[in-house]
């Protein structure tokens, strides 16, 4: 007897719908997109859409959760090995990872959705801000520890973390959303190196002074 080819698994189908929704939301925005549009893009019936997601808003949130890599960045910062890095190495790693992941083709659409819908869908902003807050909190904890050890100047670690993360987000927005050609001409490495040096020029304690503090 001929074997019937297996269809996509539940998770594969869910990812298929999310990928299709990302394209539709990026093109039409949350308000303009319909479940019919998304179902058509996913190659399924509108009824099947409701089997996986309660409504359009639940699907929109799933798109942002899956394609906004700030959660991955927060996990990276929480890694014990990363926490042991010197400030320069940690910042270089953080900025490289943030820019690279946020500019990945599968994530740019979600970033465009966030920017485009922020004024019309407050829940979008709240969801993104909650993810960003976790990254800020983890980075602030690292900076606080470095300040207590005398390696960095005693500034407000949360504000410093906010400004670092905000600078990276603004950079990605100008490169990928407003398509600033001048900024897009720089490599990720150039951006990571320059921003790291700018931050540390105001934060880092001179080596001799730091050594005296820790003795």
Residue pairs with C-beta under 8 A, 6 or more apart in sequence:
8 16
10 52
13 44
13 48
13 52
14 52
15 66
16 42
16 43
16 44
17 38
17 42
17 44
17 49
17 52
17 53
17 59
18 59
18 62
18 63
18 66
18 67
19 42
19 106
20 38
20 41
20 42
20 43
21 33
21 38
21 41
21 42
21 59
21 60
21 62
21 63
22 63
22 67
22 106
22 109
22 110
22 113
23 41
23 109
24 33
24 37
24 38
24 41
25 33
25 60
25 63
25 109
25 113
26 108
26 109
26 110
26 112
26 113
27 33
28 37
29 113
29 116
29 117
29 120
30 56
30 60
30 113
30 117
30 120
30 121
30 124
31 117
31 120
31 121
33 56
34 56
35 46
35 49
35 50
35 56
36 46
38 49
38 56
38 59
39 45
39 46
39 48
39 49
42 49
49 59
52 59
53 59
53 62
57 123
60 113
60 121
60 124
61 123
61 127
63 110
63 113
64 110
64 113
64 114
64 124
64 127
64 128
65 71
65 127
66 110
67 106
67 107
67 109
67 110
68 107
68 110
68 111
68 114
68 128
68 131
69 98
69 101
69 102
69 104
69 107
70 128
70 131
70 132
70 134
70 135
71 131
71 134
72 97
72 101
73 94
73 97
73 98
73 101
73 135
74 131
74 134
74 135
74 138
76 82
76 93
76 94
76 97
77 83
77 94
77 135
77 138
77 139
77 142
78 138
82 90
82 93
83 90
83 142
83 145
85 93
86 151
87 143
87 146
87 151
87 152
87 200
87 203
87 204
88 196
88 200
90 142
91 164
91 192
91 195
91 196
91 199
91 200
92 192
92 193
92 196
94 139
94 164
95 164
95 168
95 191
95 192
95 195
95 196
96 188
96 189
96 192
98 165
98 168
98 172
99 168
99 171
99 172
99 188
99 191
99 192
100 188
101 107
102 108
102 111
102 168
102 169
102 172
102 176
103 172
103 175
103 176
103 188
108 176
111 172
111 173
111 176
111 177
112 176
112 177
113 124
114 124
114 125
114 128
115 173
115 177
117 124
118 124
118 125
132 165
132 169
135 161
135 165
136 158
136 161
136 162
136 165
137 158
137 161
139 161
139 164
139 165
140 157
140 158
140 160
140 161
141 157
143 152
143 157
143 160
143 161
143 203
144 157
146 152
147 153
147 154
147 155
147 157
149 213
149 214
150 205
150 209
150 210
150 213
150 214
151 204
151 205
151 210
152 203
152 204
152 205
153 202
153 203
153 204
153 205
155 203
160 199
160 203
164 195
164 199
167 195
168 195
171 183
171 191
171 195
174 180
174 183
175 183
175 184
205 213
